């Protein structure tokens, strides 16, 4: 199940990624990190025990990473604060276990939907956090200020 969730997460994050702005970072269980530029990647292939990272056509070296060796995979972008919208909304912590905070949308209406489309929360963001402890584990959509964001409930 963990492998399936990781595969789905990587796939959903990778869709529409601009190769010139993003990098994928793999943190291994031994604490080392390897950064892969999207300019250098052709594809990522999943198999039962891990992933293969295929480089661009200029190199024939394929990296194999076993799921047991990976502690975290995350993506970074190089954008300046000047490019960040003043209307940016941030959900944290993400994933959440008991409380979800929303920055940049104080006193705004918040709607939270489960992946099957059911509204599970409707209220005003007062800055103190939204109690999500009663929600089932999964991924949820948050609608606020005309934007839709996602968060995971653990």
N, C-alpha and C positions, 0 to 999 in steps of 0.2 A: 504493500500500500504506500509506503514511504517513497518508493521508486516512482510509482505512478504520480504521486503528488508533485515530486520534484520535476518529472518530465512535463507535466501540465503547466507548472509554474514557469519553467524555462521557455516552453513553447509560447505561452501567452505573453511573456515579457518580450520575447524576441520579435514578435509580429510588429512590423512597421518601424523597426529601429533604424535610425539614420547611422550608417557605418562610420561617418566622420566624427561623430560626437560621443559615441559610447564605447565602453570596454567591459568585458566580462572578467571578473576576478574569482578565482577558485582558491578557497582557503582549505588546506588539508588538515587532517587531524593532528599532524605533527607541528602545526603552527605556521608552516610556510605558505606563502601565497604566490600564485602565478597569475599574471594579467595577460589577457588575450584581446587584442584590438580587433574590432569587427572588420577592419580593412584587411586583416591577415587571415580571416576565417572564411571557409567555404560552407561548412555545415557542422552540425553537432548531431551525432547518431547515438541513440539510446539502445542498450541491450540489457539482458537480464541482470548483469552484475555491475554495470557502470555506463560510462559514456566514452565515445570516441570523438575527438576534436580534430576535424579535417582542416588543414591549412589551405591557403589560396593555391592557385596553380603553379606558383613559383617554387614551391617546396613540396616534397613528397613525404615529409615526416608527419605521421599521425600520432597524436597523443592519446593514450588510454588512461582513463581514471576510473577506479573502482569506487562504487558508492561507499564502501567501508573506509575509504581513504579521504572522503570529502566531508568536511564539517560545515562548510557554507559556500554558496555561490551567490554573488551579488553583482550588480551592474552599476557602473559609475558614468557620469557625463561631465563634460567640461563646458560649463556655461557660467558666465559671470553673474554676479548679483544684479548688475544693471539690466540683464535680460530677463530677470524674474519679474513676473507680473505682480503689481501691488495688490491684486485680487487673489493671490495664491492662497489655497486652503490646504492645511496639513492635518492629516489624521495620525495620531500617535497614542500609545505605542501600537505598532502594527507589525506583527500580530498582537491582539489584545486578549486578555484573559478575563478581567473583571470590569475595567473601566476604559472607555475610549474618549480621548480628548480631541477637540477640534480647534486648531489655531487659525486665525484669519477670517473667522466667520462668527464672531461673537454676536449674540442676540439675533441670530438668523434661524429660520425654520430648518429642521433636520428631519429627513425621512430615511429610514434604514429598511432595506428590502433583502429578503433571502433570495437565493439563486432561483427559486421557483416562482418569484414574483410577488410573494406575500409581504405586505408591509408589517414589520415587526417592531418599529418604533416611529413615533411622530411627536416631535416636541421642539422646544427652543434651546439652542446652545447657549447656556449661561456661563460657560467657561469652567465649570467645576467638573466636567466629565459626564459621560453618559454611561449608566450601568448596563453592561452587556453580559453580566455573569449568568443570566438566565437563558441566553441564546445558546443554541446547539453549536458544536464545533462546525466550522465551515467558512465559506467566503460570502461576504455580504456587500451589497451596493449601497452607498450613502449618497443621497441627493441633497445638495445644498448650494444655494446661489446659482442655480441653473447648471451646476456641474455634477457629474457622477464620478465618485471615487470608490475604490474598493478597499476592504480591510478583511483580515482573517481573524476568526475567533478560535482560540485554542482552548 
